[in-house]
């Protein structure tokens, strides 16, 4: 079953240095969807480990299976337009509407 349009939860504003979690969910897809987050139209990389990603100034952890994008300490650099896309290899990927997060 192709995924439905996912529901995205993106806070409109966040305080610098706080923990912020963005979430993305869709329940119709079978097999279960994987989720990809985008910021300002660019796909975010899935972070594994701390080493190289830290050097690239990555402040988030993306879980493609759970659909979460977690910022441990959000910074002003994280301000932007976010959306996520659900895909499971059946039908076209579905994306939620873009939401702006201001830090």
C-alpha positions as CSV (number, residue, x, y, z in Angstrom):
1,X,0.0,0.0,0.0
2,X,1.4,3.4,-1.0
3,X,2.0,5.9,1.8
4,X,-0.5,8.6,2.6
5,X,0.5,12.3,3.1
6,X,2.4,12.2,6.4
7,X,1.6,14.5,9.3
8,X,4.5,16.7,10.3
9,X,5.0,18.3,13.6
10,X,7.4,21.2,13.4
11,X,7.5,23.8,16.2
12,X,7.2,27.4,14.8
13,X,9.7,28.7,17.2
14,X,12.4,27.3,19.5
15,X,14.8,28.7,22.0
16,X,18.6,28.4,21.2
17,X,20.2,25.6,23.2
18,X,17.0,23.7,23.8
19,X,16.2,20.1,22.7
20,X,13.7,20.1,19.8
21,X,12.1,17.1,18.1
22,X,10.3,17.3,14.8
23,X,8.2,14.3,14.0
24,X,6.6,12.8,10.9
25,X,4.1,10.0,10.8
26,X,1.9,8.2,8.3
27,X,-0.1,5.1,9.1
28,X,-1.4,3.8,5.8
29,X,1.7,2.6,4.1
30,X,2.5,-1.1,3.9
31,X,5.4,-2.0,4.3
32,X,5.9,0.8,6.8
33,X,7.3,4.0,5.4
34,X,10.7,5.4,5.9
35,X,10.9,9.1,6.4
36,X,13.4,11.7,4.9
37,X,13.6,15.2,6.4
38,X,14.4,18.2,4.2
39,X,15.5,21.7,5.3
40,X,15.1,24.5,2.8
41,X,14.4,21.9,0.1
42,X,17.7,20.0,0.7
43,X,17.6,16.4,2.0
44,X,19.2,16.1,5.4
45,X,21.8,13.5,5.9
46,X,21.2,10.6,8.3
47,X,23.7,11.0,11.0
48,X,25.6,7.9,12.2
49,X,28.1,8.4,15.0
50,X,29.5,11.7,16.2
51,X,32.9,12.0,14.5
52,X,32.7,13.4,11.0
53,X,29.2,14.7,11.4
54,X,30.2,16.9,14.3
55,X,32.9,18.5,12.2
56,X,30.3,19.3,9.6
57,X,28.4,21.2,12.2
58,X,25.5,18.8,12.3
59,X,23.4,19.3,15.4
60,X,20.6,16.7,14.8
61,X,19.9,13.0,14.7
62,X,17.5,11.7,12.1
63,X,15.7,8.4,12.6
64,X,14.3,7.4,9.2
65,X,12.2,4.6,10.6
66,X,10.6,6.6,13.4
67,X,10.3,9.8,11.3
68,X,12.0,11.9,14.0
69,X,14.5,14.7,13.6
70,X,16.0,15.5,17.0
71,X,18.1,18.6,17.7
72,X,20.1,18.1,20.9
73,X,21.0,21.8,21.2
74,X,19.2,23.8,18.6
75,X,21.0,26.9,17.2
76,X,20.1,29.8,15.0
77,X,21.6,27.9,12.1
78,X,18.8,25.5,12.4
79,X,16.2,28.1,11.5
80,X,14.6,27.2,8.2
81,X,11.8,25.6,6.3
82,X,11.3,21.9,7.1
83,X,9.2,19.1,5.6
84,X,9.4,15.4,5.5
85,X,8.7,12.8,2.9
86,X,7.3,9.3,3.5
87,X,8.2,6.5,1.1
88,X,8.0,2.7,1.1
89,X,8.9,1.8,-2.5
90,X,5.2,1.6,-3.5
91,X,3.6,4.5,-5.3
92,X,5.1,7.9,-5.1
93,X,6.7,9.4,-2.0
94,X,4.3,11.7,-0.1
95,X,5.4,14.8,1.6
96,X,3.8,17.1,4.2
97,X,3.5,20.8,3.8
98,X,6.5,23.0,4.5
99,X,6.7,24.4,8.0
100,X,9.1,27.2,9.1
101,X,11.0,26.8,12.4
102,X,12.4,30.0,13.8
103,X,15.2,29.7,16.4
